Amino acid sequence: MPSAPRAHAHSLIRRNPRVVFRNLANDQGSVLLHLDTGAYHGVNSTGALVYELLERDQEFGDLLHEVRRRLATVPPTLDDEIGAFLEELAERDLVQLTGTRPQP
């Protein structure tokens, strides 16, 4: 199986429409269910924030900007951590990473 594309500033990220997202009670994170595989994937509160922000297609740079705006404390490794998280989601077919947003 080929590896997922690497996230970069202009990568377009979109949710897989065959994935269901639900928040768990008491801020215990969230769960993603891939309807085709039946596999559940747990994510922490930051992962849940990222997935919620993907309600509409986002470029990686715009997504990072919005995550930074919403977090009270931003670690210096945020860009790398979110990039690795998205690449892992892409490997599990939970999101799609493409080169760039098509120009109108």
TADAMO-V86866 format. One record per backbone hydrogen bond with DSSP energy under -0.5 kcal/mol. NH is the residue of the N-H (numbers start at 1). CO is the residue of the C=O. Records with the same first field share a line. If there is no record, write none. Layout:
# TADAMO-V86866
NH: CO + CO
This chain:
# TADAMO-V86866
11: 8
12: 98
13: 11 + 58
14: 96
15: 54
16: 94
17: 15
19: 16
20: 33
22: 31
24: 29
27: 24
28: 25
30: 43
31: 22
32: 41
33: 20
34: 32 + 39
35: 18 + 33
38: 34
41: 32
43: 30
48: 44
49: 45
50: 46
51: 47
52: 48
53: 49
54: 50 + 51
55: 52
56: 53
58: 13
60: 11
61: 9
63: 59
64: 60
65: 61
66: 62
67: 63
68: 64
69: 65
70: 66
71: 67
75: 73
78: 75
81: 77
82: 78
83: 79
84: 80
85: 81
86: 82
87: 83
88: 84
89: 85
90: 86
91: 87
92: 88
93: 90
94: 89
95: 89
96: 14
98: 12 + 96
